Amino acid sequence: MSIENSSHISAPVPRKQPTTRTFHGREFVDNYEWMRDKESEELLAHLQAENEWTNHRTAHLDALKKDIFEEIKARVQETDLSVPVRSGQWWYFSRTEEGKNYPVMCRIPVRDINDWTPPAIEPGVPAEDEQVFLDANQLAEGSKFFSLGAASVTLDGSRIAYSVDLAGDERFTMRFKDLTTGEHWPEEISNISYGATWVGNDTVYYQRVDEAWRPHEIWKHTLGTPVEDDELIFREEDERYWTGVGTTRSERYLLVSTSSKVTSECWYLDLQDPDAQLTCILPREDSVEYGVDHAIVDGRDYWMVVHNRNGVNSELGYHPVGVIESLAEVSPLVPHRDDARVEGVEVFRNYLVLELREDAVETAYLMDIRHGFGEFQQINFNEELVSTVVGGNSEWDSPVLRVVVSSFVRPTRVFEMDLETGEKILRKEQVVLPAPDGTPFTPGDYEARRMWVTARDGEQVPVSLIYRSGLDLDRPNPVLLYGYGSYEISRDPAFLTARLPLLDRGGIFAIAHVRGGGEMGRSWYDNGKQLKKMNTFTDFIDVADHLIETGLTTAQTMVAEGGSAGGMLMGAIANMAPDRFSGVQAIVPFVDPLTSMLMPELPLTVTEWDEWGDPYHDPEVYDYMAGYAPYENIDPHTDYPAILAVTSLNDTRVLYVEPAKWVAKLREVAGADALMKIDLTSGHGGVSGRYEQWKEIAFETAWELERMGLA
């Protein structure tokens, strides 16, 4: 590796060390696999040189970066608080304070057990009887990175289990604090996964991980006892499966789940029976997914079961609590529909809330079960392009339902719905302050609409367009085209303050809801994975072509963006359609997927075979992935657009080595204008702390704006 030590520095040129990979009689020569050695001083020097080169190449954007940061910061109400959530005898909420990176967790006592109106609390003003029970700023003090994994309080409010990650590698250490005395218990539990589940005041369940960082064990810890005495209650041997643990909202049952990308299995423990044993509800069956929750209807205990036995979009049914011999025994409540995806059910003592995806957005339906199973009624806000989800509902007996309504152009709103009368009360709307020049924010200043693009095989691909009102759509405009398309994850309507600098400068933010995501139901996902993954890439290109052909934008003013699995999408379209974009930004990009999927020892690999296919054992999958893997298909004869890769050294999901190799090969083979920015202290989620996150967003946005002609 070399880099000139002057004001006229050049791009880093890493050493080439050919390594031949051989599988199924196929050979691939990789010059940069040596970069996988994270402890190598040569590698760390190269990564630092990459940062220096990127800083040098983007130095002219410093003023713009600063402006964007100030625009984001000015519009955020830094001293703010969340809507209090009632749990037990306390109202819980979090505060943010100007100048502080992380939230402060607070609570006040419930003063009137019959009053479910959240207490009136002011930002920056401590309420009467307010307690601060966890300050993330104090926990993060002295650390370059901080992430909170668990913050679970016992039902009676006397104790908290919390866990922290100070490296960005998603390896957490859990501690226990007495909220009446402020003292900590002496024991700590290290190298565990997210989450903690209390049962009573002395018992907590948590997840341990294996060498591949797969949550595979559920352990039981009794407060005040040595960690080495903890009890293993469940172990998953199949490397494709991840485990999870939690309690039903009724607090009656402990549920353990274990699932691959396509198959699931649930176990339960009756917490009212001291002699009960963990029991499998229904043994796993390949490609059958199901999940359960506990409901009481007409005095009988039922499992509410969401399953896909009768169709890929799943259905909701019910079955008496206990072992289920077959899903055929489950009585249907919401049968399978081809045009709507059942995503889940929330259970309360007197009501069910059905979570349904239809018309490419999330919706919610309510059923009164006080007198038996009835009919679901939609919770409707009579708005287009909004996402309606339930959230912040911890209480089994609550007479109100908390609903969060999200839109592309209106700040997020939190409503409470009276379950008896149906009345909806606005409890909070996200505050957006004026711009630095004093211009106030008005939702009517922005518009969002849905368009449909016909893909090359005839499928209709939904596209969301967000832009400033009054923008002339009859002429070409700069466009930032975003895509993801994996894991059945949907990009639903959501308001982002950090998007305003782009919109206010005349840019359009477009989301291509390509196959591989979940916007159009389970089949939309199934047709964008494994041996149909190419649909994800061609959908994105077809959307780009449509935007150009209809005159909405031009190839010279359109930038593509995606992260993680969406970063693979970026790498693929850079190879397949480089002339459609003036720039491609890939965040923590999965651009060397074939190499990773051929290394079962890596975190996530075996579990990911259900998503991408198994090239380790299957030559057909190997050849298919080899045909699109971004790193392996860099073309020396292609004129690539400008490329920016952003990554983190401690990422355990998409290892830093993938974008590092990709950028090096892009320069070497194709002479591409490729830059890499790597944070040396964080993981997959990027830098921690809201101010550092805003600075990172400002950098990325400035680079995009320049490529779009808006700098």
HUQUIDA-V457971 format. One record per backbone hydrogen bond with DSSP energy under -1.0 kcal/mol. CO is the residue of the C=O (numbers start at 0). NH is the residue of the N-H. E is the energy in kcal/mol with one decimal. If there is no record, write none. Layout:
co:CO nh:NH e:E
co:CO nh:NH e:E
//
This chain:
co:1 nh:12 e:-1.4
co:18 nh:29 e:-3.2
co:20 nh:27 e:-2.0
co:22 nh:25 e:-3.0
co:25 nh:22 e:-2.2
co:27 nh:20 e:-3.1
co:29 nh:18 e:-1.8
co:30 nh:16 e:-2.6
co:31 nh:34 e:-1.9
co:32 nh:35 e:-2.0
co:33 nh:36 e:-1.5
co:35 nh:37 e:-1.4
co:36 nh:39 e:-1.6
co:39 nh:43 e:-2.3
co:40 nh:44 e:-2.3
co:41 nh:45 e:-2.0
co:42 nh:46 e:-2.8
co:43 nh:47 e:-2.2
co:44 nh:48 e:-2.1
co:45 nh:49 e:-2.2
co:46 nh:50 e:-2.0
co:47 nh:51 e:-2.3
co:48 nh:52 e:-2.5
co:49 nh:53 e:-2.5
co:50 nh:54 e:-2.8
co:51 nh:55 e:-2.2
co:52 nh:56 e:-2.6
co:53 nh:57 e:-1.7
co:57 nh:60 e:-2.1
co:58 nh:61 e:-1.9
co:60 nh:64 e:-3.0
co:61 nh:65 e:-2.3
co:62 nh:66 e:-2.3
co:63 nh:67 e:-2.7
co:64 nh:68 e:-2.6
co:65 nh:69 e:-2.4
co:66 nh:70 e:-2.2
co:67 nh:71 e:-2.5
co:68 nh:72 e:-2.9
co:69 nh:73 e:-2.6
co:70 nh:74 e:-1.3
co:74 nh:432 e:-2.4
co:75 nh:77 e:-1.4
co:79 nh:95 e:-2.6
co:84 nh:91 e:-3.2
co:86 nh:89 e:-1.6
co:88 nh:109 e:-2.5
co:89 nh:86 e:-2.7
co:90 nh:107 e:-1.8
co:91 nh:84 e:-3.1
co:92 nh:105 e:-3.3
co:93 nh:81 e:-2.1
co:94 nh:103 e:-2.9
co:95 nh:79 e:-1.5
co:96 nh:99 e:-2.4
co:100 nh:689 e:-1.1
co:102 nh:135 e:-1.6
co:103 nh:94 e:-3.1
co:104 nh:132 e:-2.0
co:104 nh:133 e:-1.4
co:105 nh:92 e:-2.3
co:106 nh:130 e:-2.9
co:107 nh:90 e:-3.0
co:111 nh:114 e:-1.9
co:121 nh:124 e:-1.6
co:126 nh:129 e:-1.9
co:130 nh:106 e:-1.8
co:133 nh:104 e:-3.5
co:134 nh:138 e:-1.7
co:135 nh:139 e:-1.9
co:139 nh:142 e:-2.3
co:146 nh:164 e:-2.4
co:149 nh:162 e:-1.7
co:151 nh:160 e:-2.8
co:153 nh:156 e:-1.9
co:157 nh:178 e:-2.5
co:158 nh:153 e:-2.4
co:159 nh:176 e:-2.5
co:160 nh:151 e:-2.7
co:161 nh:174 e:-3.0
co:162 nh:148 e:-2.6
co:163 nh:172 e:-1.9
co:164 nh:146 e:-1.4
co:171 nh:191 e:-2.2
co:172 nh:163 e:-1.8
co:173 nh:188 e:-2.1
co:174 nh:161 e:-2.2
co:175 nh:184 e:-2.3
co:176 nh:159 e:-2.2
co:177 nh:181 e:-2.6
co:182 nh:177 e:-3.4
co:188 nh:173 e:-3.1
co:191 nh:171 e:-2.4
co:196 nh:204 e:-3.0
co:201 nh:222 e:-3.3
co:202 nh:198 e:-2.7
co:203 nh:220 e:-3.0
co:204 nh:196 e:-2.4
co:205 nh:218 e:-2.8
co:206 nh:192 e:-2.2
co:207 nh:215 e:-1.5
co:207 nh:216 e:-1.6
co:209 nh:212 e:-2.0
co:213 nh:209 e:-1.6
co:214 nh:242 e:-2.5
co:215 nh:235 e:-3.0
co:216 nh:207 e:-1.9
co:217 nh:232 e:-2.7
co:217 nh:233 e:-1.4
co:218 nh:205 e:-2.1
co:219 nh:230 e:-2.3
co:220 nh:203 e:-2.5
co:221 nh:224 e:-1.8
co:225 nh:228 e:-1.8
co:226 nh:229 e:-2.2
co:230 nh:219 e:-2.7
co:233 nh:217 e:-2.4
co:237 nh:240 e:-1.9
co:241 nh:258 e:-2.4
co:243 nh:256 e:-2.2
co:245 nh:254 e:-3.6
co:247 nh:250 e:-2.3
co:251 nh:270 e:-2.4
co:252 nh:247 e:-2.3
co:253 nh:268 e:-1.8
co:254 nh:245 e:-1.9
co:255 nh:266 e:-2.6
co:256 nh:243 e:-2.4
co:257 nh:264 e:-1.9
co:258 nh:241 e:-2.7
co:262 nh:259 e:-2.9
co:264 nh:257 e:-2.3
co:265 nh:280 e:-2.8
co:266 nh:255 e:-2.1
co:267 nh:278 e:-2.7
co:268 nh:253 e:-2.4
co:269 nh:272 e:-1.2
co:272 nh:275 e:-1.9
co:278 nh:267 e:-2.6
co:280 nh:323 e:-3.2
co:284 nh:287 e:-2.3
co:287 nh:263 e:-2.0
co:288 nh:307 e:-1.6
co:290 nh:305 e:-2.2
co:292 nh:303 e:-3.0
co:294 nh:301 e:-3.1
co:296 nh:299 e:-1.9
co:299 nh:296 e:-2.3
co:300 nh:320 e:-1.9
co:301 nh:294 e:-2.5
co:302 nh:318 e:-1.7
co:303 nh:292 e:-1.1
co:304 nh:316 e:-2.8
co:305 nh:290 e:-1.8
co:306 nh:314 e:-2.2
co:307 nh:310 e:-1.0
co:310 nh:313 e:-1.7
co:312 nh:341 e:-2.5
co:314 nh:306 e:-2.0
co:315 nh:332 e:-3.2
co:315 nh:333 e:-2.7
co:316 nh:304 e:-2.8
co:317 nh:330 e:-2.3
co:318 nh:302 e:-3.9
co:325 nh:328 e:-2.0
co:326 nh:329 e:-1.3
co:330 nh:317 e:-2.1
co:333 nh:315 e:-2.0
co:340 nh:356 e:-2.6
co:343 nh:354 e:-2.8
co:345 nh:352 e:-2.6
co:349 nh:368 e:-2.7
co:350 nh:347 e:-2.8
co:351 nh:366 e:-2.5
co:352 nh:345 e:-2.8
co:353 nh:364 e:-2.2
co:354 nh:342 e:-2.7
co:354 nh:343 e:-1.3
co:355 nh:362 e:-3.2
co:356 nh:340 e:-2.6
co:357 nh:360 e:-1.5
co:360 nh:357 e:-2.0
co:361 nh:387 e:-1.7
co:362 nh:355 e:-2.3
co:363 nh:378 e:-3.0
co:364 nh:353 e:-2.7
co:365 nh:376 e:-2.6
co:366 nh:351 e:-2.3
co:368 nh:371 e:-1.2
co:376 nh:365 e:-3.1
co:377 nh:379 e:-1.1
co:386 nh:405 e:-2.5
co:388 nh:403 e:-3.5
co:395 nh:348 e:-2.6
co:398 nh:418 e:-2.3
co:400 nh:416 e:-2.7
co:401 nh:390 e:-1.5
co:402 nh:414 e:-3.2
co:403 nh:388 e:-2.3
co:404 nh:412 e:-2.3
co:405 nh:386 e:-2.5
co:411 nh:429 e:-3.0
co:412 nh:404 e:-2.6
co:413 nh:426 e:-3.1
co:413 nh:427 e:-1.5
co:414 nh:402 e:-2.8
co:415 nh:424 e:-3.0
co:416 nh:400 e:-2.0
co:417 nh:421 e:-3.0
co:422 nh:417 e:-2.9
co:424 nh:415 e:-2.4
co:427 nh:413 e:-3.1
co:434 nh:437 e:-2.7
co:438 nh:434 e:-2.8
co:441 nh:444 e:-2.5
co:442 nh:445 e:-1.9
co:444 nh:468 e:-3.0
co:446 nh:466 e:-2.2
co:448 nh:464 e:-2.7
co:450 nh:462 e:-2.7
co:452 nh:460 e:-3.3
co:454 nh:457 e:-2.2
co:458 nh:454 e:-3.4
co:460 nh:452 e:-2.4
co:461 nh:512 e:-2.3
co:462 nh:450 e:-2.7
co:463 nh:510 e:-2.5
co:464 nh:448 e:-2.0
co:465 nh:508 e:-2.6
co:466 nh:446 e:-3.0
co:467 nh:470 e:-1.8
co:477 nh:507 e:-2.4
co:478 nh:558 e:-2.5
co:479 nh:509 e:-2.8
co:480 nh:560 e:-2.3
co:481 nh:511 e:-2.7
co:485 nh:488 e:-2.2
co:489 nh:491 e:-1.0
co:495 nh:498 e:-1.6
co:496 nh:499 e:-1.6
co:498 nh:502 e:-1.8
co:499 nh:503 e:-3.4
co:501 nh:506 e:-2.2
co:502 nh:505 e:-1.7
co:507 nh:479 e:-2.9
co:508 nh:465 e:-2.3
co:509 nh:481 e:-3.3
co:510 nh:463 e:-2.2
co:511 nh:513 e:-2.1
co:513 nh:516 e:-1.5
co:515 nh:487 e:-2.1
co:517 nh:520 e:-1.8
co:520 nh:524 e:-1.1
co:521 nh:525 e:-2.8
co:522 nh:526 e:-2.0
co:523 nh:515 e:-1.9
co:524 nh:527 e:-2.2
co:528 nh:531 e:-2.8
co:529 nh:532 e:-1.7
co:531 nh:534 e:-1.7
co:532 nh:535 e:-1.6
co:533 nh:537 e:-2.5
co:534 nh:538 e:-2.6
co:535 nh:539 e:-1.5
co:536 nh:540 e:-2.1
co:537 nh:541 e:-2.6
co:538 nh:542 e:-2.2
co:539 nh:543 e:-2.4
co:540 nh:544 e:-2.8
co:541 nh:545 e:-2.2
co:542 nh:546 e:-2.4
co:543 nh:547 e:-1.9
co:544 nh:548 e:-3.3
co:545 nh:549 e:-2.4
co:546 nh:551 e:-1.5
co:546 nh:552 e:-1.5
co:547 nh:550 e:-1.4
co:551 nh:476 e:-2.9
co:553 nh:556 e:-1.2
co:556 nh:478 e:-2.0
co:557 nh:581 e:-3.0
co:558 nh:480 e:-3.0
co:559 nh:584 e:-3.0
co:560 nh:482 e:-1.9
co:561 nh:586 e:-2.4
co:562 nh:565 e:-2.5
co:563 nh:567 e:-1.1
co:563 nh:589 e:-2.0
co:564 nh:568 e:-1.4
co:565 nh:569 e:-1.7
co:566 nh:570 e:-2.3
co:567 nh:571 e:-2.6
co:568 nh:572 e:-2.6
co:569 nh:573 e:-1.8
co:570 nh:574 e:-1.2
co:571 nh:575 e:-2.5
co:572 nh:576 e:-2.8
co:576 nh:579 e:-1.6
co:581 nh:641 e:-1.0
co:582 nh:559 e:-2.3
co:583 nh:643 e:-2.3
co:584 nh:561 e:-1.7
co:585 nh:645 e:-2.4
co:586 nh:563 e:-3.2
co:588 nh:590 e:-1.5
co:590 nh:630 e:-2.3
co:591 nh:595 e:-1.7
co:592 nh:596 e:-2.7
co:595 nh:598 e:-1.7
co:598 nh:601 e:-2.2
co:603 nh:607 e:-2.0
co:605 nh:608 e:-1.0
co:607 nh:610 e:-1.4
co:607 nh:611 e:-2.5
co:608 nh:612 e:-1.9
co:610 nh:529 e:-2.2
co:613 nh:617 e:-1.8
co:617 nh:621 e:-2.2
co:618 nh:622 e:-2.6
co:619 nh:623 e:-2.1
co:620 nh:624 e:-2.9
co:621 nh:625 e:-2.6
co:624 nh:627 e:-1.4
co:624 nh:628 e:-2.7
co:634 nh:637 e:-1.7
co:637 nh:639 e:-1.1
co:641 nh:583 e:-2.4
co:642 nh:674 e:-2.8
co:643 nh:585 e:-2.9
co:644 nh:676 e:-2.8
co:645 nh:587 e:-4.0
co:646 nh:678 e:-2.3
co:647 nh:650 e:-1.2
co:654 nh:657 e:-1.9
co:655 nh:659 e:-2.0
co:656 nh:660 e:-2.5
co:657 nh:661 e:-2.4
co:658 nh:662 e:-2.7
co:659 nh:663 e:-1.8
co:660 nh:664 e:-2.6
co:661 nh:665 e:-2.6
co:662 nh:666 e:-1.9
co:663 nh:667 e:-2.4
co:664 nh:668 e:-3.1
co:665 nh:669 e:-1.3
co:665 nh:671 e:-2.1
co:666 nh:670 e:-1.1
co:671 nh:673 e:-1.7
co:672 nh:642 e:-2.5
co:674 nh:644 e:-2.7
co:676 nh:646 e:-2.6
co:678 nh:648 e:-2.8
co:681 nh:649 e:-2.3
co:682 nh:685 e:-2.0
co:688 nh:692 e:-2.2
co:689 nh:693 e:-2.3
co:690 nh:694 e:-1.9
co:691 nh:695 e:-2.1
co:692 nh:696 e:-2.5
co:693 nh:697 e:-2.6
co:694 nh:698 e:-2.2
co:695 nh:699 e:-2.4
co:696 nh:700 e:-3.0
co:697 nh:701 e:-2.4
co:698 nh:702 e:-2.1
co:699 nh:703 e:-2.1
co:700 nh:704 e:-3.1
co:701 nh:705 e:-2.1
co:702 nh:706 e:-1.8
co:703 nh:707 e:-1.7
co:704 nh:709 e:-3.2
co:705 nh:708 e:-1.1
//
